[in-house]
Amino acid sequence: MPSMKLAHAVLAQDLGSVKSLCQEKVINMGFRNLGDHGASILYYAVRSDNLAIVKELLANRVKADVTMEDSHGVDISMILAAIFNHPSLSREVVRVVCEHIAYLHTLYYKGHNCMMAAIDNDVSLPICQELLSCGGPSLLCDRSQANLTPRDYSEKQGKSQYIHVIDNLVYDWVTQPTKHPGKRSQLPMLGYNHIRHATSMEGVSVEDFAKSSPDVQKYLEEIDKVQERIARLALFLQRGDTIKFKQQFCDVSLLARRRGDGLPLLHAAVLNRQYEIVEYMIFHKDEHLHVDEVRDLTGRTALHYACAMEGVKHIEYLLSEQGACEYIVDKRGFMPVDFRERRGTNAMLTLLQRQIERDYGTPEPNPWQVQKRRSAPSPFSAMPLLMHPLINPHVHPHPSHPLNLHGYGAMGALGPMGATYVDSVSEDQVSYTKGSHQNLRKAKSKAGSSCRVM
């Protein structure tokens, strides 16, 4: 079997055989070892820290953003599994793999993004630096369900070594914009609140550097204006002042959120039932930004909340028309279709109100506390999912800018069909049953053999 030969060549670190076998069209590059937690061929190459073989596999259709299972049966991204199980990995191998993962900040493990999971597992500082460099501002600004950024989380966990890594990286992004194009401009838009005091390896802060740099001084003045404008937009949104919102929304990203807040303006507009504002934001977004790329601190899309609310079918339809998918999971493993099933329940109403009030200091209610099992899906129930550009890399919303998000989210795209849910949510962590996250490969197999996967 060619796929087995390739696996053996990778294990033997035989680069010549790997190159030869990769040219065979009958090779199944998605081959998994189900006897080893669903490990992929790339996992074994990464585990052996063989940079040449890793590059060869990535150059020949092997996907980097695939999942496997940890020792407890919980889904984990391949790269995180390799990092956790083999701490001596070189940063070069980690960098090459992470560069092939389109949206690193959506790789969740036990309710945390990959950086917070790395902090929990005491991953080496050089590897964490690679994760942050590849994940960029989106990963740096992604917040836990307690509204903590990776920096805040490091401070809470008493791990100051990670704070230094984060601050040094932010310092470089701000003071060397030509070396890191576009990164510093995203920080205020994503609500990051640790810019001014970020320090270099030598202990120089951004504010100190700005005293001798007119460019950085101007940037610091601009971030205040940007974040103040976003705060005003949030206020207009809450008041339902559509006219003033439209007047000031110009050049503001759909990803925008207030300083120190994990709720994007788009989600806030949905929660406040502001159809006209939602419509305006969507129709004035960057054409290359997919609506499902906008996530809040729980990993939810705007459609999650639209499906959870009564009387907002028009918003739900609008988001769906823009390509929002009902099968994107949040950090707890739930999809918009799950939210729709619990629409109107007291627990769901409390959950929604908690988001509106931004009450992140208390545990989120669990509308699925009572055991619930969904009936088996029909062989054709996954077809809309498989045509979604965030799930199927063969479907692109823009021919000129193909959106390549193979397995968007390490937990997979489909949620827990037939899973049992439990209510045990702490401030920062989420408890999981073995079946609480189903990745895309499992979901596709459940869809039935008659549903051909592209």
Kinemage of the C-alpha trace (Angstrom):
@kinemage 1
@onewidth
@group {chain A} dominant
@subgroup {mainchain}
@vectorlist {calphas} color= white
{ca met a 1} P 0.000 0.000 0.000
{ca pro a 2} L 1.667 3.300 -1.104
{ca ser a 3} L 0.407 5.252 1.915
{ca met a 4} L 1.939 2.733 4.301
{ca lys a 5} L 5.203 2.875 2.374
{ca leu a 6} L 5.234 6.645 2.778
{ca ala a 7} L 4.561 6.336 6.501
{ca his a 8} L 7.423 3.871 6.867
{ca ala a 9} L 9.737 6.147 4.874
{ca val a 10} L 8.868 9.064 7.156
{ca leu a 11} L 9.472 6.954 10.263
{ca ala a 12} L 12.801 5.800 8.817
{ca gln a 13} L 13.647 9.450 7.966
{ca asp a 14} L 14.407 8.383 4.410
{ca leu a 15} L 14.087 11.686 2.529
{ca gly a 16} L 14.793 10.135 -0.871
{ca ser a 17} L 11.968 7.616 -0.542
{ca val a 18} L 9.628 10.300 0.790
{ca lys a 19} L 10.295 12.479 -2.261
{ca ser a 20} L 9.753 9.564 -4.619
{ca leu a 21} L 6.554 8.345 -2.972
{ca cys a 22} L 5.068 11.865 -2.807
{ca gln a 23} L 5.025 11.914 -6.599
{ca glu a 24} L 2.662 8.937 -6.783
{ca lys a 25} L -0.894 10.101 -7.423
{ca val a 26} L -2.435 7.160 -5.556
{ca ile a 27} L -0.925 8.247 -2.243
{ca asn a 28} L -3.469 9.157 0.431
{ca met a 29} L -1.884 12.204 2.029
{ca gly a 30} L -4.624 12.218 4.663
{ca phe a 31} L -3.550 8.808 5.961
{ca arg a 32} L -4.057 8.437 9.742
{ca asn a 33} L -2.817 5.884 12.253
{ca leu a 34} L -5.980 5.170 14.218
{ca gly a 35} L -3.969 2.983 16.542
{ca asp a 36} L -1.961 6.028 17.613
{ca his a 37} L -4.672 8.583 18.414
{ca gly a 38} L -5.272 9.329 14.722
{ca ala a 39} L -1.746 10.604 14.122
{ca ser a 40} L -1.061 11.859 10.609
{ca ile a 41} L 2.016 11.254 8.468
{ca leu a 42} L 3.091 14.841 9.111
{ca tyr a 43} L 2.908 14.261 12.876
{ca tyr a 44} L 5.619 11.615 12.660
{ca ala a 45} L 7.823 13.889 10.558
{ca val a 46} L 7.375 16.734 13.043
{ca arg a 47} L 7.944 14.396 15.979
{ca ser a 48} L 11.277 13.302 14.489
{ca asp a 49} L 12.202 17.004 14.091
{ca asn a 50} L 13.191 16.378 10.477
{ca leu a 51} L 12.826 19.758 8.789
{ca ala a 52} L 13.564 18.483 5.274
{ca ile a 53} L 10.864 15.801 5.391
{ca val a 54} L 8.377 18.218 6.958
{ca lys a 55} L 8.931 20.686 4.113
{ca glu a 56} L 8.637 17.917 1.520
{ca leu a 57} L 5.315 16.711 2.909
{ca leu a 58} L 3.891 20.228 3.173
{ca ala a 59} L 4.921 20.885 -0.433
{ca asn a 60} L 2.956 17.791 -1.504
{ca arg a 61} L -0.614 18.341 -0.342
{ca val a 62} L -0.214 17.213 3.290
{ca lys a 63} L -2.368 19.408 5.526
{ca ala a 64} L -0.900 20.998 8.624
{ca asp a 65} L -4.143 21.943 10.395
{ca val a 66} L -5.435 18.471 11.144
{ca thr a 67} L -6.472 17.053 14.502
{ca met a 68} L -5.799 13.914 16.450
{ca glu a 69} L -6.738 12.876 19.979
{ca asp a 70} L -4.862 13.260 23.224
{ca ser a 71} L -4.571 10.433 25.745
{ca his a 72} L -8.047 11.265 27.091
{ca gly a 73} L -9.766 11.235 23.702
{ca val a 74} L -10.033 15.037 23.455
{ca asp a 75} L -9.328 16.530 20.034
{ca ile a 76} L -6.041 18.401 19.737
{ca ser a 77} L -4.338 19.951 16.744
{ca met a 78} L -1.450 17.937 15.339
{ca ile a 79} L 1.124 20.660 15.955
{ca leu a 80} L 0.085 21.120 19.597
{ca ala a 81} L 0.212 17.373 20.182
{ca ala a 82} L 3.739 17.290 18.763
{ca ile a 83} L 4.829 20.273 20.864
{ca phe a 84} L 3.375 18.871 24.086
{ca asn a 85} L 4.653 15.337 23.570
{ca his a 86} L 8.098 16.296 22.301
{ca pro a 87} L 9.342 19.447 24.092
{ca ser a 88} L 12.715 19.384 22.320
{ca leu a 89} L 11.255 20.243 18.893
{ca ser a 90} L 13.214 22.874 17.006
{ca arg a 91} L 11.555 26.229 16.470
{ca glu a 92} L 12.288 25.967 12.737
{ca val a 93} L 10.043 22.912 12.377
{ca val a 94} L 7.287 24.556 14.428
{ca arg a 95} L 7.552 27.732 12.348
{ca val a 96} L 7.286 25.913 9.019
{ca val a 97} L 4.194 23.989 10.135
{ca cys a 98} L 2.481 27.015 11.703
{ca glu a 99} L 3.048 29.043 8.541
{ca his a 100} L 0.843 26.497 6.748
{ca ile a 101} L -2.034 26.977 9.203
{ca ala a 102} L -4.155 29.826 7.910
{ca tyr a 103} L -5.823 30.853 11.167
{ca leu a 104} L -3.740 29.703 14.102
{ca his a 105} L -5.856 31.561 16.640
{ca thr a 106} L -8.818 29.260 15.944
{ca leu a 107} L -6.953 26.135 17.054
{ca tyr a 108} L -8.614 25.437 20.387
{ca tyr a 109} L -7.694 22.870 22.998
{ca lys a 110} L -9.895 22.427 26.061
{ca gly a 111} L -11.479 25.822 25.542
{ca his a 112} L -8.221 27.744 25.144
{ca asn a 113} L -6.366 29.025 22.125
{ca cys a 114} L -3.023 27.429 21.284
{ca met a 115} L -0.974 30.060 23.142
{ca met a 116} L -2.868 29.656 26.404
{ca ala a 117} L -2.675 25.886 26.025
{ca ala a 118} L 1.090 26.265 25.574
{ca ile a 119} L 1.283 28.344 28.750
{ca asp a 120} L -0.664 25.676 30.643
{ca asn a 121} L 1.787 23.030 29.418
{ca asp a 122} L 4.932 25.083 30.136
{ca val a 123} L 6.062 25.044 26.520
{ca ser a 124} L 9.519 26.525 25.913
{ca leu a 125} L 9.769 30.254 25.277
{ca pro a 126} L 11.259 29.964 21.744
{ca ile a 127} L 8.358 27.754 20.644
{ca cys a 128} L 5.827 30.176 22.159
{ca gln a 129} L 7.516 33.005 20.292
{ca glu a 130} L 7.027 31.088 17.042
{ca leu a 131} L 3.351 30.480 17.831
{ca leu a 132} L 2.785 34.177 18.469
{ca ser a 133} L 4.810 35.291 15.458
{ca cys a 134} L 2.772 33.056 13.152
{ca gly a 135} L -0.553 33.690 14.883
{ca gly a 136} L 0.004 37.439 14.868
{ca pro a 137} L -2.289 39.983 16.537
{ca ser a 138} L -5.320 37.707 16.123
{ca leu a 139} L -3.759 35.144 18.478
{ca leu a 140} L -2.249 37.727 20.785
{ca cys a 141} L -5.611 39.506 21.180
{ca asp a 142} L -7.785 36.382 21.393
{ca arg a 143} L -9.336 36.224 24.847
{ca ser a 144} L -10.295 33.408 27.151
{ca gln a 145} L -13.878 32.986 28.275
{ca ala a 146} L -12.911 35.028 31.346
{ca asn a 147} L -11.857 37.886 29.010
{ca leu a 148} L -8.116 37.347 29.441
{ca thr a 149} L -5.550 37.739 26.675
{ca pro a 150} L -2.543 35.375 26.694
{ca arg a 151} L -0.621 38.128 28.492
{ca asp a 152} L -3.329 38.515 31.132
{ca tyr a 153} L -3.502 34.745 31.484
{ca ser a 154} L 0.285 34.499 31.960
{ca glu a 155} L 0.096 37.111 34.697
{ca lys a 156} L -2.779 35.330 36.421
{ca gln a 157} L -0.907 32.010 36.289
{ca gly a 158} L 2.204 33.649 37.726
{ca lys a 159} L 4.301 32.833 34.644
{ca ser a 160} L 6.088 36.103 33.994
{ca gln a 161} L 8.487 34.510 31.506
{ca tyr a 162} L 5.680 34.406 28.941
{ca ile a 163} L 4.822 38.061 29.623
{ca his a 164} L 8.361 39.015 28.579
{ca val a 165} L 8.041 37.040 25.334
{ca ile a 166} L 4.708 38.703 24.521
{ca asp a 167} L 5.866 42.225 25.394
{ca asn a 168} L 9.069 41.855 23.381
{ca leu a 169} L 7.081 40.781 20.351
{ca val a 170} L 4.619 43.677 20.657
{ca tyr a 171} L 7.561 46.071 21.057
{ca asp a 172} L 9.062 44.798 17.797
{ca trp a 173} L 5.739 45.044 15.940
{ca val a 174} L 5.245 48.648 17.067
{ca thr a 175} L 8.793 49.939 16.638
{ca gln a 176} L 9.626 48.066 13.413
{ca pro a 177} L 6.500 48.379 11.241
{ca thr a 178} L 8.328 47.767 7.964
{ca lys a 179} L 9.670 44.454 9.268
{ca his a 180} L 6.203 43.455 10.524
{ca pro a 181} L 3.779 45.119 8.068
{ca gly a 182} L 0.212 45.601 9.202
{ca lys a 183} L 0.601 44.027 12.620
{ca arg a 184} L 0.741 47.102 14.819
{ca ser a 185} L -2.346 48.609 13.167
{ca gln a 186} L -4.390 45.544 14.151
{ca leu a 187} L -3.616 45.792 17.863
{ca pro a 188} L -5.884 48.770 18.713
{ca met a 189} L -8.597 47.504 16.343
{ca leu a 190} L -8.676 44.190 18.236
{ca gly a 191} L -8.882 45.959 21.596
{ca tyr a 192} L -5.403 45.115 22.860
{ca asn a 193} L -4.653 47.116 25.995
{ca his a 194} L -0.958 46.436 26.676
{ca ile a 195} L 0.703 48.412 23.895
{ca arg a 196} L 2.311 51.402 25.583
{ca his a 197} L 4.184 49.502 28.263
{ca ala a 198} L 5.424 46.650 26.091
{ca thr a 199} L 9.187 46.453 26.542
{ca ser a 200} L 12.194 45.311 24.540
{ca met a 201} L 14.741 42.717 25.655
{ca glu a 202} L 16.777 45.649 27.030
{ca gly a 203} L 13.858 46.923 29.122
{ca val a 204} L 12.963 49.923 26.921
{ca ser a 205} L 9.201 50.520 26.743
{ca val a 206} L 7.265 51.598 23.688
{ca glu a 207} L 6.515 54.922 25.392
{ca asp a 208} L 10.217 55.524 26.027
{ca phe a 209} L 11.071 54.627 22.436
{ca ala a 210} L 8.393 57.021 21.177
{ca lys a 211} L 10.225 59.983 22.745
{ca ser a 212} L 12.898 59.665 20.079
{ca ser a 213} L 10.672 58.363 17.268
{ca pro a 214} L 8.074 60.690 15.714
{ca asp a 215} L 6.582 57.706 13.859
{ca val a 216} L 5.904 55.721 17.035
{ca gln a 217} L 4.718 58.847 18.848
{ca lys a 218} L 2.180 59.463 16.083
{ca tyr a 219} L 1.124 55.809 16.260
{ca leu a 220} L 0.440 56.068 20.007
{ca glu a 221} L -1.681 59.159 19.421
{ca glu a 222} L -3.600 57.385 16.675
{ca ile a 223} L -4.372 54.258 18.709
{ca asp a 224} L -6.108 56.385 21.317
{ca lys a 225} L -8.270 57.934 18.602
{ca val a 226} L -9.062 54.549 17.054
{ca gln a 227} L -10.057 52.968 20.349
{ca glu a 228} L -12.096 56.007 21.363
{ca arg a 229} L -13.965 55.814 18.043
{ca ile a 230} L -14.685 52.123 18.553
{ca ala a 231} L -16.002 52.921 22.040
{ca arg a 232} L -18.323 55.548 20.537
{ca leu a 233} L -19.515 53.075 17.900
{ca ala a 234} L -20.350 50.593 20.647
{ca leu a 235} L -22.354 53.285 22.418
{ca phe a 236} L -24.258 54.276 19.244
{ca leu a 237} L -24.957 50.616 18.638
{ca gln a 238} L -26.433 50.113 22.104
{ca arg a 239} L -28.603 53.195 21.671
{ca gly a 240} L -29.703 52.127 18.213
{ca asp a 241} L -28.368 55.354 16.716
{ca thr a 242} L -27.888 54.014 13.187
{ca ile a 243} L -27.107 57.372 11.584
{ca lys a 244} L -24.203 58.234 13.880
{ca phe a 245} L -22.913 54.667 13.700
{ca lys a 246} L -22.762 54.785 9.899
{ca gln a 247} L -21.078 58.177 9.956
{ca gln a 248} L -18.207 56.941 12.123
{ca phe a 249} L -17.807 53.334 10.972
{ca cys a 250} L -15.656 54.294 7.972
{ca asp a 251} L -12.332 52.379 7.866
{ca val a 252} L -13.212 50.344 10.956
{ca ser a 253} L -12.670 46.604 10.594
{ca leu a 254} L -15.449 44.084 11.051
{ca leu a 255} L -13.128 42.541 13.661
{ca ala a 256} L -13.188 45.711 15.789
{ca arg a 257} L -13.866 45.512 19.496
{ca arg a 258} L -13.532 47.887 22.410
{ca arg a 259} L -10.289 48.102 24.362
{ca gly a 260} L -10.086 45.263 26.860
{ca asp a 261} L -13.223 43.619 25.530
{ca gly a 262} L -13.647 40.292 23.754
{ca leu a 263} L -16.988 41.054 22.079
{ca pro a 264} L -16.695 42.307 18.466
{ca leu a 265} L -19.007 45.102 17.347
{ca leu a 266} L -20.654 42.681 14.898
{ca his a 267} L -21.690 40.332 17.702
{ca ala a 268} L -22.849 43.265 19.824
{ca ala a 269} L -25.034 44.460 16.952
{ca val a 270} L -26.631 41.029 16.649
{ca leu a 271} L -27.197 40.758 20.399
{ca asn a 272} L -28.810 44.210 20.385
{ca arg a 273} L -31.035 43.237 17.424
{ca gln a 274} L -29.689 46.044 15.248
{ca tyr a 275} L -30.413 44.637 11.775
{ca glu a 276} L -29.581 47.805 9.866
{ca ile a 277} L -26.220 48.130 11.612
{ca val a 278} L -25.387 44.457 11.035
{ca glu a 279} L -26.258 44.880 7.375
{ca tyr a 280} L -24.171 48.036 7.058
{ca met a 281} L -21.135 46.463 8.729
{ca ile a 282} L -21.265 43.353 6.542
{ca phe a 283} L -21.699 45.254 3.282
{ca his a 284} L -18.780 47.572 4.157
{ca lys a 285} L -16.330 44.928 5.335
{ca asp a 286} L -13.067 43.966 3.668
{ca glu a 287} L -14.111 41.775 0.739
{ca his a 288} L -11.479 39.183 1.674
{ca leu a 289} L -12.713 38.862 5.270
{ca his a 290} L -15.228 36.062 5.743
{ca val a 291} L -17.993 36.747 8.250
{ca asp a 292} L -17.170 33.534 10.143
{ca glu a 293} L -13.639 34.734 10.795
{ca val a 294} L -15.071 37.174 13.326
{ca arg a 295} L -15.150 35.372 16.685
{ca asp a 296} L -15.794 36.531 20.213
{ca leu a 297} L -13.990 35.406 23.361
{ca thr a 298} L -16.041 32.180 23.425
{ca gly a 299} L -15.038 31.358 19.844
{ca arg a 300} L -18.568 32.021 18.585
{ca thr a 301} L -19.572 33.575 15.311
{ca ala a 302} L -22.343 36.135 15.011
{ca leu a 303} L -24.606 33.371 13.701
{ca his a 304} L -24.378 31.533 17.033
{ca tyr a 305} L -26.220 34.393 18.715
{ca ala a 306} L -28.613 35.025 15.847
{ca cys a 307} L -29.722 31.392 16.045
{ca ala a 308} L -30.112 31.653 19.824
{ca met a 309} L -32.462 34.640 19.753
{ca glu a 310} L -36.148 34.852 19.025
{ca gly a 311} L -37.481 37.400 16.578
{ca val a 312} L -34.263 37.972 14.605
{ca lys a 313} L -34.807 35.626 11.664
{ca his a 314} L -33.979 38.499 9.313
{ca ile a 315} L -30.505 38.803 10.906
{ca glu a 316} L -30.040 35.052 10.748
{ca tyr a 317} L -30.942 35.029 7.063
{ca leu a 318} L -28.638 37.983 6.363
{ca leu a 319} L -25.650 36.245 7.949
{ca ser a 320} L -26.442 32.986 6.165
{ca glu a 321} L -26.636 34.795 2.825
{ca gln a 322} L -23.136 36.119 3.493
{ca gly a 323} L -21.843 32.566 3.943
{ca ala a 324} L -22.106 32.141 7.721
{ca cys a 325} L -22.018 28.433 8.529
{ca glu a 326} L -24.285 26.649 11.013
{ca tyr a 327} L -21.620 24.059 11.757
{ca ile a 328} L -18.765 26.157 13.170
{ca val a 329} L -18.020 25.129 16.757
{ca asp a 330} L -17.249 27.508 19.602
{ca lys a 331} L -14.679 26.841 22.338
{ca arg a 332} L -17.132 24.590 24.152
{ca gly a 333} L -17.910 22.555 21.053
{ca phe a 334} L -21.367 23.950 20.221
{ca met a 335} L -22.648 25.086 16.838
{ca pro a 336} L -25.280 27.634 15.781
{ca val a 337} L -27.676 24.739 15.167
{ca asp a 338} L -27.209 23.720 18.812
{ca phe a 339} L -28.065 27.259 19.890
{ca arg a 340} L -31.195 27.200 17.741
{ca glu a 341} L -32.393 24.029 19.476
{ca arg a 342} L -32.194 25.726 22.903
{ca arg a 343} L -33.638 29.046 21.720
{ca gly a 344} L -36.049 30.555 24.235
{ca thr a 345} L -34.974 28.454 27.221
{ca asn a 346} L -34.212 30.263 30.471
{ca ala a 347} L -30.585 29.164 30.396
{ca met a 348} L -30.130 30.465 26.852
{ca leu a 349} L -31.753 33.782 27.708
{ca thr a 350} L -29.395 34.101 30.680
{ca leu a 351} L -26.425 33.273 28.456
{ca leu a 352} L -27.414 35.972 25.966
{ca gln a 353} L -27.963 38.561 28.682
{ca arg a 354} L -24.564 37.728 30.139
{ca gln a 355} L -22.947 38.499 26.797
{ca ile a 356} L -24.899 41.733 26.354
{ca glu a 357} L -23.810 42.888 29.817
{ca arg a 358} L -20.279 41.520 29.321
{ca asp a 359} L -20.497 39.699 32.619
{ca tyr a 360} L -17.327 37.664 32.208
{ca gly a 361} L -16.643 37.242 35.918
{ca thr a 362} L -19.282 34.564 36.456
{ca pro a 363} L -19.523 31.060 34.947
{ca glu a 364} L -21.548 30.926 31.771
{ca pro a 365} L -24.815 28.983 32.060
{ca asn a 366} L -25.077 25.734 30.139
{ca pro a 367} L -28.336 25.425 28.157
{ca trp a 368} L -27.347 21.810 27.377
{ca gln a 369} L -27.018 20.736 31.003
{ca val a 370} L -29.734 18.142 30.572
{ca gln a 371} L -28.466 15.208 28.553
{ca lys a 372} L -29.378 15.680 24.928
{ca arg a 373} L -28.837 13.454 21.946
{ca arg a 374} L -29.367 14.518 18.390
{ca ser a 375} L -30.713 11.925 16.017
{ca ala a 376} L -28.271 10.593 13.458
{ca pro a 377} L -27.886 12.969 10.508
{ca ser a 378} L -29.066 11.950 7.086
{ca pro a 379} L -26.429 11.084 4.489
{ca phe a 380} L -27.001 14.493 2.898
{ca ser a 381} L -27.150 16.659 6.040
{ca ala a 382} L -23.491 17.665 5.751
{ca met a 383} L -23.692 18.871 2.152
{ca pro a 384} L -24.170 22.584 3.017
{ca leu a 385} L -21.189 22.283 5.346
{ca leu a 386} L -18.974 20.677 2.721
{ca met a 387} L -19.671 23.566 0.343
{ca his a 388} L -18.642 26.153 2.933
{ca pro a 389} L -15.330 27.885 2.109
{ca leu a 390} L -14.132 27.795 5.721
{ca ile a 391} L -14.558 24.023 5.828
{ca asn a 392} L -13.828 22.809 2.309
{ca pro a 393} L -10.654 24.309 0.850
{ca his a 394} L -11.910 23.557 -2.664
{ca val a 395} L -14.678 26.147 -2.289
{ca his a 396} L -13.508 29.747 -2.488
{ca pro a 397} L -15.681 32.852 -1.940
{ca his a 398} L -13.416 35.025 -4.067
{ca pro a 399} L -11.661 33.587 -7.129
{ca ser a 400} L -8.996 36.256 -6.835
{ca his a 401} L -8.366 35.514 -3.165
{ca pro a 402} L -8.986 31.847 -2.322
{ca leu a 403} L -9.753 31.347 1.340
{ca asn a 404} L -7.791 28.306 2.411
{ca leu a 405} L -8.903 27.323 5.895
{ca his a 406} L -8.695 23.522 5.686
{ca gly a 407} L -10.188 22.274 9.054
{ca tyr a 408} L -11.033 25.752 10.388
{ca gly a 409} L -10.549 25.351 14.121
{ca ala a 410} L -8.620 22.529 15.733
{ca met a 411} L -11.761 21.123 17.238
{ca gly a 412} L -13.135 20.663 13.744
{ca ala a 413} L -16.082 22.229 12.056
{ca leu a 414} L -18.850 19.993 13.261
{ca gly a 415} L -20.013 19.941 16.818
{ca pro a 416} L -20.987 17.102 19.090
{ca met a 417} L -23.639 15.156 17.198
{ca gly a 418} L -25.034 12.615 19.610
{ca ala a 419} L -22.733 13.769 22.401
{ca thr a 420} L -23.670 14.113 26.060
{ca tyr a 421} L -23.132 17.546 27.554
{ca val a 422} L -22.279 18.356 31.154
{ca asp a 423} L -22.426 21.598 33.106
{ca ser a 424} L -19.086 22.231 34.760
{ca val a 425} L -17.567 25.520 33.664
{ca ser a 426} L -14.902 27.311 35.699
{ca glu a 427} L -13.662 30.840 35.143
{ca asp a 428} L -10.980 29.974 32.605
{ca gln a 429} L -11.397 26.307 31.765
{ca val a 430} L -14.159 24.136 30.388
{ca ser a 431} L -14.819 20.534 31.381
{ca tyr a 432} L -15.213 18.079 28.542
{ca thr a 433} L -16.618 14.639 28.075
{ca lys a 434} L -14.806 12.389 25.622
{ca gly a 435} L -17.414 13.098 22.980
{ca ser a 436} L -17.762 16.833 23.566
{ca his a 437} L -15.750 17.702 20.476
{ca gln a 438} L -16.053 15.909 17.164
{ca asn a 439} L -13.609 16.911 14.504
{ca leu a 440} L -14.377 17.206 10.841
{ca arg a 441} L -13.048 13.811 9.816
{ca lys a 442} L -15.405 12.090 12.280
{ca ala a 443} L -18.316 14.254 11.207
{ca lys a 444} L -17.724 13.466 7.551
{ca ser a 445} L -17.713 9.747 8.277
{ca lys a 446} L -21.002 10.109 10.155
{ca ala a 447} L -22.519 11.864 7.161
{ca gly a 448} L -22.582 8.533 5.361
{ca ser a 449} L -20.661 6.982 2.521
{ca ser a 450} L -23.105 8.358 -0.054
{ca cys a 451} L -21.946 11.915 0.753
{ca arg a 452} L -18.787 12.294 -1.291
{ca val a 453} L -16.150 14.481 0.334
{ca met a 454} L -14.283 16.703 -2.115
